[in-house]
């Protein structure tokens, strides 16, 4: 995985989806009371982890891989819920969150070993 490219693509997708949600989907996201919050949370986490992936570009690959998988699952299911996916999709979202947490733990672990 080319981490700077991955970080750039995830960052661009996060910004595009954030803008699309704020402008193109503004009315649709009001149909489900929680939809706007889900969209904002998905965008925030996706962008945050894109930056984190870019920040560790020359270091351990494990945190970046975990963050990519976690971001896709976490943000993807929240975007889907906001667009009207069945509520059981919400049961998948924490799996992505666990991958994100695992990525941060892996970062701490690899940093501890390097210092």
Buried (B, 14 or more C-beta within 10 A) or exposed (E): EEBEEBBBBBBEBBBEBBEBBBEEBEEBBEEBEEBBEBBBBBBEBBBBBBEBBBEBBEBBEBBBBBBBBBBBBBBBBBBBBBBEBEEEBBEBBEBBBBBBEBBBEBBEEBEEEEE
